C-alpha cells in the first residue's frame, strides 16, 4: 500500500479528537507509522515500567471503570508479572495478593462497603468477584 494511501486510510477510520490529532501532524510527518505513534502516545493506557510488580501494586480502579473490569485488569497485570518474571508460574500467595490489592485499589464505595463486612481477606479472589 502506498504511504499516502495508508495515512488516508487511518484518517478515514478516525473521528473526533483522534482524527484532529492525526490531521494536525506536519505535512512531512503525515505517514501511517507516525499517525499510529501519535495515537498510541495519546490514547494508550499501557505504561512501560522497569518493575511490573510495582505496576500491580500501583494499579487502582480508574474513573468510569467498573469493579468487574478493574478485577479483570488487575488479574491480567499480575499474570503478566508471573509470565515475565516467574516463567508463567503463579505466585504461591496469588489469591491473597489479588484480593488485597483489589480491596486496596477499589474506588467504588458501594462495592467496597458491600464487600468489607464479608472479611474479604478470608475470601478467595474468585469468591470476591462473585
Secondary structure by P-SEA (a helix, b strand, c coil): ccaaaaaaaaaaacccaaaaaaaacccccccaaaaaaaaaaccccbbbbccaaaaaaaccccccccaaaaaaaaaaaaaaaaaaccccccccaaaaaaaaaaaaaccaaaaaaacccccccccccccccc
